[in-house]
Amino acid sequence: IVTAAVPAAGGGTAGGGVFDDGQAVALTATASPGYHFVNWTEGGVQVSSTSSYNFTATADRTLVANFAPDGGNLRTLALNPSPLAGGTVSGAGAYADGSEVTVVATPNPGYLFKRWERGNSNVGSQKTHTFVLDRDTTLTARFVRAYEIATSSFPSAAGGTSGGGQFEDGDNVVVIASPGAGYVFANWTEDG
């Protein structure tokens, strides 16, 4: 059970760690001076509005304790992976108006991160995206299916290959065989 405080200066968390399946977990969030506790979120979704959050361990979880400055306006940041199987996102929560926020998209195996979107607008092409949150915002992390193309030569001393890598579904791929001295290219094979 992993916990984090957002923003880090807003407070601290206690109670995370490694637990047996079915073991009771008691998390607490404590605000720093000048801040107050807002909520606990998981994947950008509120799971508790009280600073003490108790549950039974049944899976790995990453929980964020969100804090806001006393007297400050709060802005909500929601994150959605699309498709859901494409990957995970982190950084959602409640932040003080005008806060600099960093969100991270992590693709699952078989997927590539494509871009961050707000509505129909592309707002970032890097997996880690930092921006100023000045209004309630929902960002979508767009993932696409990807395939790994590996190339090799046989025998290995006969030459080299290039052009392999990870490619988006539907991409055109060009692989090149370069025979070494004393060899000629014969053919490409897959699974023999």
C-alpha positions in Angstrom: 0.0 0.0 0.0 1.8 3.2 -1.3 0.7 6.6 0.0 1.7 10.1 -1.2 0.8 13.7 -0.2 -0.2 16.2 -2.9 1.2 18.8 -2.8 4.2 17.4 -0.8 4.3 20.6 1.3 0.7 20.2 2.2 1.2 17.4 4.7 2.2 13.9 5.4 0.8 10.4 5.4 1.2 7.3 7.6 0.1 3.7 7.6 1.3 2.5 4.2 3.5 -0.6 3.7 3.3 -4.3 2.9 0.3 -6.2 4.2 -1.0 -9.7 4.0 -4.1 -10.4 2.0 -7.1 -9.6 4.2 -5.1 -7.6 6.8 -6.6 -4.3 8.1 -5.0 -1.1 6.9 -5.4 2.2 8.7 -4.1 5.3 6.8 -3.9 8.8 8.3 -3.2 12.1 6.6 -1.9 15.1 8.6 -1.9 18.6 7.2 1.0 20.9 7.5 0.5 24.4 9.1 -1.4 26.6 6.6 -3.0 23.6 4.8 -6.0 21.5 5.3 -6.9 17.9 4.3 -9.2 17.6 1.3 -9.6 13.9 0.4 -8.0 10.5 -0.3 -8.0 9.6 -4.0 -6.9 6.5 -6.0 -6.3 6.9 -9.7 -8.0 10.3 -9.5 -11.2 9.0 -7.9 -12.1 10.0 -4.3 -12.2 7.0 -2.0 -12.5 8.9 1.3 -13.2 12.5 2.5 -11.9 11.8 6.1 -8.2 12.0 7.0 -8.3 8.5 8.6 -9.0 5.9 5.9 -9.5 2.3 7.0 -9.9 -0.7 4.6 -8.9 -4.4 4.1 -5.9 -5.2 2.0 -6.9 -7.2 -1.1 -4.6 -5.8 -3.8 -1.7 -3.4 -4.4 -3.0 0.2 -4.1 -1.6 3.7 -4.5 -3.5 6.3 -2.5 -3.0 10.1 -2.6 -3.8 12.4 0.4 -4.8 15.7 -1.2 -4.2 19.0 0.7 -5.1 22.6 0.0 -3.8 25.9 1.4 -6.1 27.4 4.1 -8.4 30.0 2.4 -7.4 29.0 -1.1 -9.7 27.9 -3.9 -9.5 24.3 -4.9 -9.3 23.0 -8.5 -10.0 19.4 -9.3 -7.9 17.4 -11.8 -9.4 14.1 -13.1 -7.3 11.7 -15.2 -8.6 9.0 -17.6 -6.6 6.4 -19.5 -8.0 5.6 -22.9 -8.4 2.7 -23.5 -8.5 1.5 -19.9 -6.3 -1.5 -20.8 -3.7 0.9 -22.3 -2.0 2.1 -19.2 -2.2 3.9 -15.9 -2.2 7.6 -14.9 -1.1 9.4 -11.8 -1.4 13.0 -10.5 -5.1 13.4 -10.2 -6.5 15.2 -7.1 -7.6 18.5 -5.7 -5.0 21.3 -5.9 -4.9 25.0 -5.0 -5.9 27.3 -7.8 -2.8 28.1 -9.9 -0.7 25.2 -8.7 1.9 23.7 -11.0 0.8 20.1 -11.5 2.6 17.1 -13.0 0.8 14.1 -14.4 2.4 10.9 -15.5 1.1 8.3 -18.0 2.6 4.8 -17.9 1.7 2.4 -20.8 1.0 -1.2 -20.2 2.8 -3.9 -22.1 1.6 -3.9 -25.7 0.7 -0.2 -25.7 2.4 3.1 -26.4 1.6 6.5 -24.9 0.4 8.8 -27.7 -0.7 12.1 -26.1 -2.5 14.0 -23.3 -5.9 15.5 -24.4 -8.2 18.0 -22.8 -11.5 17.5 -24.6 -10.6 17.3 -28.3 -7.3 19.3 -27.9 -3.9 17.8 -27.7 -2.1 19.4 -24.7 1.1 17.3 -24.4 3.0 14.5 -26.2 5.3 13.5 -23.3 4.4 10.9 -20.7 5.3 13.3 -18.0 3.3 16.6 -18.4 3.5 19.6 -16.2 1.1 22.5 -16.4 -0.6 25.2 -14.3 -4.1 24.1 -13.0 -6.3 27.2 -13.1 -9.7 25.5 -13.6 -11.3 22.2 -13.0 -9.8 19.9 -15.6 -10.2 16.4 -17.0 -7.2 15.1 -19.0 -7.2 11.9 -21.0 -4.0 9.9 -21.6 -4.4 8.4 -25.1 -2.7 5.0 -25.5 -2.4 3.0 -28.7 -1.7 -0.7 -29.4 1.9 -1.4 -30.2 4.0 -4.3 -31.4 7.6 -5.1 -30.9 9.5 -6.0 -34.1 12.8 -7.8 -33.4 15.3 -8.6 -36.1 18.4 -10.8 -36.2 20.8 -12.4 -38.7 21.7 -16.0 -39.1 24.4 -16.9 -38.8 25.1 -14.0 -36.6 28.6 -13.4 -38.2 27.0 -13.2 -41.6 25.8 -9.6 -41.4 23.5 -7.2 -39.5 19.9 -6.1 -39.4 18.2 -2.8 -38.6 14.7 -1.3 -38.5 13.3 -3.2 -35.5 11.7 -1.6 -32.5 8.2 -0.8 -31.1 5.6 0.3 -33.6 2.0 1.6 -33.4 -0.7 -0.6 -34.7 -1.0 0.0 -38.5 2.5 1.5 -38.9 4.5 0.7 -42.0 7.8 -1.0 -41.0 11.0 -1.3 -43.0 13.6 -3.8 -41.9 17.0 -4.0 -43.6 19.5 -6.9 -43.9 23.1 -5.9 -44.5 25.3 -9.0 -45.5 28.9 -9.0 -44.3 31.9 -9.8 -46.4 31.7 -13.2 -48.1 27.9 -13.5 -47.6 24.8 -12.7 -49.6 21.3 -12.1 -48.3 19.0 -15.2 -48.7 15.6 -14.4 -47.2 13.6 -13.2 -44.1 11.9 -15.9 -42.0 9.5 -15.7 -39.1 9.3 -18.7 -36.7 11.3 -20.7 -39.1 
